[in-house]
Amino acid sequence: MKDELQYIGEKIVQNNDLLSQNLVNIMLTHHTQNLLEKY
């Protein structure tokens, strides 16, 4: 049981890292598009 919880915990951490990276990429892309539209 403990091993399962640890495995699940590690998966959640990995997913959070991926989500954070995706959010940063989306924000950067959005910001870049806004800048491009101004010029």
Short mmCIF file of the C-alpha atoms (twelve columns), coordinates in Angstrom:
data_MODEL
# 
_entry.id   MODEL 
# 
loop_
_atom_site.group_PDB 
_atom_site.id 
_atom_site.type_symbol 
_atom_site.label_atom_id 
_atom_site.label_alt_id 
_atom_site.label_comp_id 
_atom_site.label_asym_id 
_atom_site.label_seq_id 
_atom_site.Cartn_x 
_atom_site.Cartn_y 
_atom_site.Cartn_z 
_atom_site.pdbx_PDB_model_num 
ATOM 1  C CA . MET A 1  0.000  0.000  0.000   1 
ATOM 2  C CA . LYS A 2  2.778  2.416  0.931   1 
ATOM 3  C CA . ASP A 3  4.603  1.716  -2.329  1 
ATOM 4  C CA . GLU A 4  1.416  2.373  -4.290  1 
ATOM 5  C CA . LEU A 5  0.879  5.712  -2.559  1 
ATOM 6  C CA . GLN A 6  4.485  6.696  -3.187  1 
ATOM 7  C CA . TYR A 7  4.109  5.761  -6.869  1 
ATOM 8  C CA . ILE A 8  0.893  7.779  -7.146  1 
ATOM 9  C CA . GLY A 9  2.558  10.711 -5.392  1 
ATOM 10 C CA . GLU A 10 5.459  10.670 -7.836  1 
ATOM 11 C CA . LYS A 11 3.059  10.581 -10.790 1 
ATOM 12 C CA . ILE A 12 1.166  13.579 -9.413  1 
ATOM 13 C CA . VAL A 13 4.425  15.510 -9.028  1 
ATOM 14 C CA . GLN A 14 5.434  14.645 -12.605 1 
ATOM 15 C CA . ASN A 15 2.018  15.742 -13.894 1 
ATOM 16 C CA . ASN A 16 2.226  19.006 -11.956 1 
ATOM 17 C CA . ASP A 17 5.630  19.700 -13.499 1 
ATOM 18 C CA . LEU A 18 4.199  19.074 -16.968 1 
ATOM 19 C CA . LEU A 19 1.173  21.274 -16.268 1 
ATOM 20 C CA . SER A 20 3.408  24.077 -15.012 1 
ATOM 21 C CA . GLN A 21 5.593  23.871 -18.118 1 
ATOM 22 C CA . ASN A 22 2.507  23.886 -20.347 1 
ATOM 23 C CA . LEU A 23 1.085  26.923 -18.559 1 
ATOM 24 C CA . VAL A 24 4.376  28.796 -18.939 1 
ATOM 25 C CA . ASN A 25 4.495  27.899 -22.635 1 
ATOM 26 C CA . ILE A 26 0.897  29.006 -23.161 1 
ATOM 27 C CA . MET A 27 1.500  32.305 -21.357 1 
ATOM 28 C CA . LEU A 28 4.695  32.975 -23.321 1 
ATOM 29 C CA . THR A 29 2.962  32.164 -26.600 1 
ATOM 30 C CA . HIS A 30 0.008  34.379 -25.736 1 
ATOM 31 C CA . HIS A 31 2.307  37.216 -24.663 1 
ATOM 32 C CA . THR A 32 4.348  36.905 -27.861 1 
ATOM 33 C CA . GLN A 33 1.210  36.990 -30.008 1 
ATOM 34 C CA . ASN A 34 0.029  40.134 -28.211 1 
ATOM 35 C CA . LEU A 35 3.380  41.806 -28.815 1 
ATOM 36 C CA . LEU A 36 3.365  40.829 -32.479 1 
ATOM 37 C CA . GLU A 37 -0.139 42.216 -32.948 1 
ATOM 38 C CA . LYS A 38 0.935  45.607 -31.594 1 
ATOM 39 C CA . TYR A 39 3.591  46.050 -34.298 1 
# 
